[in-house]
Amino acid sequence: MAYLKLYRDKLRHNYEFLQNLFKDHDIEWGVVTKLFCGNEAYIREVIDLGAREIHDSRVSNLKVIKSIDPEVQTVYIKPPPKKYIKEIVQYADVSFNTELSTIRLLSEEAVRQDRKHMVIIMIEMGDLREGVMREELIDFYGEIFRLPNIEVIGLGTNLNCLHGVMPSSDKLIQLALYKQIIELKFNRKIRWVSGGTTVVLPLILRGDLPDTVNHFRIGEALYFGVDLFSCDIIDGMEPSVMELFTQVIEIHEKPLVPSGELAANPQGETMQIDEDLYGKTAFRAILDIGYLDIQPDFLIPKSKDIEIVDASSDMLVVNVGQNERDLKVGDTVRFQLKYVGALGLMNSNYIDKYVE
């Protein structure tokens, strides 16, 4: 059976890299664990690193975090659905918000539970996912500050999450200016300007981050060490905290071109034939994973001789040339992963998860 492995030493290496980077710039940060889909063993590894603030987008995952360590500050990182207000107040110390009606419900529930609920107000800065429109911000904050049991601890934004709008010094300076305006207008202190996710890390590394941005939420860089500007690995970070191990379930030398009349495959695609491949053969291996678990585009073969052909629901087909490694049925083929691919694997009940 295919399985996923998390390397404890590589995870710690990347965590300490980020910890030192943020400490040098006087920035607070939290670990985003939504990739782990509530897997208790993997979440425990993050907590054991010393993480005291963890972000997630599912209430059930926050419940797992609190069951492991109730003292960890939990942050719900999308606008709360009204259906889950009670659970969010119970299991999330902080939530990201954009709707006044939702914050009113959080306030009412926090009063019922006799606890304080903290909020970060997300501001629309161009990527057009979640966020309060900037021209509405002053009135929005004016209403929130009147609500009982609600504490505004930050304002933030998300970039590159929907339309691919990249962060810049100018955008983050604007975000910080809104904090100053709100503090002056209402005579309230706001602790965080939470402008930072993995995509913003390169601005720190090249010295372009405004000093007023003092809070980050990091997931992808911790697990994959990636610079989302260049798509390269950040110098000093590990790219393979998680790897996929698959098993060869068939291997034969076969033609490189199918025979017979071609129509659309189950993915709705019709293969285009490369005429230069007629009459040529290669060893073709079938691996025990498919579209049900991951899109093949999110797999990165660890060996240069592995060429991904395509997949069906439960099988991945790869070409291995002349099979110089002498792969046999039962042998293992390893893959690095892209973030969304790892997310699919973590959410699959058919993929075992281990820690090394």
C-alpha positions in Angstrom: 0.0 0.0 0.0 1.2 3.5 -0.8 2.1 5.6 2.3 3.2 9.0 3.4 6.1 9.6 5.6 6.9 12.8 7.6 10.6 13.2 8.6 10.9 14.5 12.1 14.5 15.8 11.7 13.6 17.8 8.5 10.5 19.2 10.1 12.6 20.4 13.1 15.2 21.9 10.8 12.7 24.0 8.9 10.9 25.0 12.1 14.2 26.2 13.7 15.1 28.1 10.5 11.8 30.0 10.6 12.0 30.5 14.3 15.4 32.1 14.0 14.3 34.2 11.0 11.3 35.6 12.7 13.1 36.2 16.0 15.8 38.2 14.2 13.0 40.5 12.8 10.9 40.7 16.0 8.0 38.9 14.3 5.4 36.6 16.1 4.2 33.6 14.1 2.0 30.6 14.2 2.1 27.2 12.4 -0.7 26.4 9.9 -1.6 22.7 10.2 -4.6 22.5 7.8 -2.4 20.3 5.6 -2.5 17.6 8.2 -6.3 17.2 8.1 -6.5 16.6 11.8 -3.9 13.7 11.9 -3.1 13.5 15.6 0.4 12.1 15.1 1.5 14.8 12.7 0.0 17.6 14.8 1.7 16.3 17.9 5.0 16.6 16.0 4.4 20.3 15.5 3.4 20.9 19.1 6.5 18.9 20.3 8.7 21.4 18.3 7.5 24.1 20.8 4.8 25.7 18.6 2.5 27.7 20.9 0.2 29.1 18.2 -1.4 26.9 15.6 -3.7 27.9 12.8 -6.3 25.7 11.1 -9.4 26.0 8.9 -11.5 23.1 10.3 -13.0 23.1 13.8 -12.5 19.4 14.1 -8.8 19.9 13.7 -8.7 22.6 16.3 -10.4 20.2 18.7 -7.6 17.7 18.1 -5.0 20.4 18.9 -6.8 21.4 22.1 -7.0 17.7 23.1 -3.2 17.4 22.8 -2.4 20.7 24.5 -5.1 23.0 25.8 -2.5 25.8 26.3 -1.8 26.1 22.6 -3.4 29.2 21.2 -5.7 28.1 18.3 -6.6 30.3 15.4 -9.5 29.6 13.0 -8.3 31.0 9.7 -11.3 31.6 7.6 -14.6 33.5 8.2 -16.6 31.3 10.6 -19.7 29.6 9.3 -22.7 30.4 11.4 -23.5 26.7 11.9 -20.3 26.3 13.9 -20.2 29.4 16.0 -20.5 27.5 19.3 -17.7 25.1 18.4 -15.5 27.9 17.1 -15.8 29.9 20.4 -15.1 26.7 22.3 -12.1 25.5 20.4 -10.6 28.6 18.7 -9.0 31.3 20.8 -8.9 33.5 17.7 -10.7 33.7 14.4 -10.3 35.5 11.2 -13.4 37.6 10.3 -14.9 39.7 7.6 -18.7 39.8 8.4 -20.2 42.0 11.2 -23.2 39.7 11.6 -20.8 36.8 12.2 -18.8 38.7 14.8 -22.1 39.6 16.6 -22.9 35.9 16.8 -19.4 35.2 18.1 -19.9 37.9 20.8 -23.2 36.4 21.9 -21.8 32.9 22.1 -18.6 34.1 23.9 -20.9 35.7 26.5 -22.8 32.5 26.9 -19.6 30.5 27.4 -18.2 33.3 29.7 -15.0 33.5 27.7 -13.2 36.1 25.6 -12.9 35.5 21.9 -10.2 37.3 19.9 -10.6 38.3 16.3 -8.4 39.4 13.4 -10.1 41.4 10.8 -9.1 40.5 7.2 -8.9 43.3 4.7 -9.3 43.1 1.0 -6.0 44.0 -0.6 -6.5 42.9 -4.2 -6.6 39.1 -4.4 -10.4 39.2 -4.1 -10.8 36.3 -1.7 -11.9 37.1 1.9 -11.6 40.6 3.3 -13.5 43.8 4.3 -13.5 46.5 1.6 -11.1 49.2 2.7 -13.6 52.1 2.4 -15.8 50.3 4.9 -13.1 49.6 7.4 -13.6 52.5 9.9 -17.3 51.9 10.3 -16.7 48.2 10.5 -14.3 48.6 13.4 -16.5 51.1 15.1 -19.2 48.5 15.4 -16.9 45.7 16.6 -15.4 47.7 19.4 -18.9 47.9 21.0 -19.3 44.1 21.2 -18.9 42.3 24.6 -16.4 39.5 25.0 -14.7 40.3 21.7 -11.1 41.5 21.5 -9.7 42.8 18.3 -6.0 41.7 18.3 -5.1 42.2 14.7 -5.8 43.1 11.1 -4.5 41.0 8.2 -4.7 40.1 4.6 -4.3 37.1 2.3 -2.5 37.4 -1.0 -1.8 34.9 -3.8 -4.5 32.6 -2.5 -7.1 32.9 -5.3 -6.0 35.1 -8.2 -2.3 34.9 -7.6 -1.9 38.6 -6.6 1.7 38.8 -5.2 2.6 40.7 -2.0 4.6 43.9 -2.2 6.1 46.4 0.2 3.5 48.9 -1.0 0.5 46.7 -0.2 1.9 45.8 3.2 2.6 49.4 4.0 -1.0 50.2 3.2 -2.1 47.4 5.5 0.0 48.9 8.3 -1.4 52.3 7.7 -4.9 51.0 8.3 -3.8 49.8 11.8 -2.4 53.3 12.6 -5.7 55.0 11.4 -7.8 52.7 13.5 -5.7 53.1 16.6 -5.8 56.9 16.3 -9.5 57.0 15.5 -10.7 54.7 18.3 -7.8 55.1 20.8 -7.3 51.3 20.8 -4.1 49.3 20.5 -4.0 46.5 17.9 -1.3 43.9 18.5 -0.8 42.3 15.1 -0.4 43.4 11.5 -0.8 39.8 10.2 0.3 40.3 6.6 2.5 37.3 6.3 2.1 33.8 4.8 4.6 31.7 3.0 4.3 33.9 -0.1 5.6 36.9 1.9 8.7 35.2 3.2 10.9 36.3 0.3 10.2 40.0 1.3 11.9 39.3 4.6 14.8 37.5 3.0 15.6 40.4 0.7 14.9 43.1 3.2 11.7 44.5 1.7 9.2 43.7 4.5 7.9 46.8 6.3 8.8 46.8 10.0 5.2 47.2 11.0 4.2 43.7 9.7 4.7 41.8 12.9 2.8 38.5 12.5 3.1 35.6 10.1 1.1 32.4 9.5 3.3 29.7 7.9 2.4 26.3 6.5 3.8 25.6 3.1 7.3 26.9 3.7 7.6 24.8 6.9 6.7 21.6 5.1 8.2 22.2 1.6 10.8 25.0 2.1 9.5 26.8 -1.0 10.0 30.4 -2.2 6.7 31.1 -4.0 8.2 34.0 -6.0 10.8 31.9 -7.7 9.4 28.4 -7.1 12.8 27.4 -5.8 13.7 26.0 -2.4 14.7 28.7 0.1 18.4 28.5 0.8 18.9 26.6 4.0 15.5 24.9 4.1 14.5 21.3 3.5 12.2 20.5 0.5 11.1 17.0 1.5 9.7 17.1 5.0 7.0 14.8 3.6 7.5 12.1 0.9 5.1 9.6 -0.8 6.2 5.9 -1.1 4.4 3.9 -3.7 4.7 0.2 -4.7 5.2 -1.3 -8.1 2.3 -3.6 -8.9 3.1 -4.3 -12.5 6.1 -3.7 -14.8 6.5 -4.7 -18.4 8.2 -3.5 -21.6 5.4 -2.0 -23.7 4.9 0.2 -26.8 5.0 4.0 -26.2 1.9 4.5 -28.4 -1.5 2.9 -27.7 -3.2 0.9 -30.5 -6.8 1.2 -31.6 -9.3 4.0 -32.1 -8.8 6.8 -29.5 -11.6 8.5 -27.6 -11.7 10.6 -24.4 -10.4 8.8 -21.3 -12.2 9.0 -17.9 -10.7 12.4 -17.3 -12.2 13.7 -20.5 -8.9 13.9 -22.3 -8.1 12.5 -25.8 -4.4 11.6 -26.2 -2.4 13.3 -28.9 -0.1 10.9 -30.6 3.6 11.8 -31.2 4.4 10.1 -34.5 8.1 9.9 -33.6 7.2 7.3 -30.9 5.7 4.7 -33.3 7.6 1.4 -33.0 9.4 2.4 -29.8 9.1 0.7 -26.4 10.0 1.3 -22.8 9.4 -0.4 -19.5 6.2 0.9 -18.0 5.4 0.4 -14.3 2.1 0.7 -12.6 2.0 2.1 -9.0 -0.6 1.6 -6.3 -2.0 5.2 -6.3 -4.3 7.2 -8.5 -6.5 10.2 -9.0 -8.6 9.2 -6.0 -5.6 10.1 -3.9 -3.7 12.8 -5.9 -3.4 14.6 -9.2 -0.3 13.4 -11.0 0.8 17.0 -11.6 1.4 17.4 -7.9 4.0 14.5 -7.8 7.7 15.1 -8.2 9.7 11.8 -8.9 12.8 11.4 -6.7 14.5 9.5 -9.5 15.3 11.1 -12.9 14.5 7.9 -14.7 10.8 8.1 -13.6 8.5 9.8 -16.1 4.8 10.1 -15.1 2.5 9.1 -18.0 -0.9 9.5 -16.3 -3.2 7.9 -13.9 -6.6 6.3 -13.5 -8.7 6.3 -10.4 -6.4 3.9 -8.4 -3.3 3.4 -10.5 -0.4 5.6 -11.6 1.5 4.7 -14.8 5.1 5.7 -15.2 7.8 5.1 -17.8 11.1 3.9 -16.5 13.1 3.8 -19.8 15.1 0.7 -20.1 14.6 0.0 -16.4 18.3 0.3 -15.5 17.4 0.1 -11.8 15.9 -3.3 -12.5 12.6 -2.4 -10.8 10.5 -5.4 -9.9 7.0 -5.9 -8.6 7.0 -5.0 -4.9 9.7 -2.4 -5.2 9.2 1.2 -3.9 9.1 4.4 -6.0 9.4 7.6 -4.0 8.0 11.1 -4.8 8.4 14.6 -3.4 5.1 16.5 -3.2 3.6 19.8 -4.0 1.4 21.3 -1.3 -2.0 20.6 -2.8 -0.9 17.1 -3.6 0.1 16.4 0.0 -3.2 17.9 1.1 -5.1 15.3 -1.0 -3.0 12.5 0.3 -3.5 13.6 3.9 -7.3 13.6 3.3 -7.2 10.1 1.8 -8.2 7.2 4.1 -6.4 4.9 1.7 -2.9 6.4 2.4 -1.2 5.3 5.6 0.8 8.1 7.4 4.0 7.5 9.4 6.6 9.6 11.2 10.3 8.8 10.9 
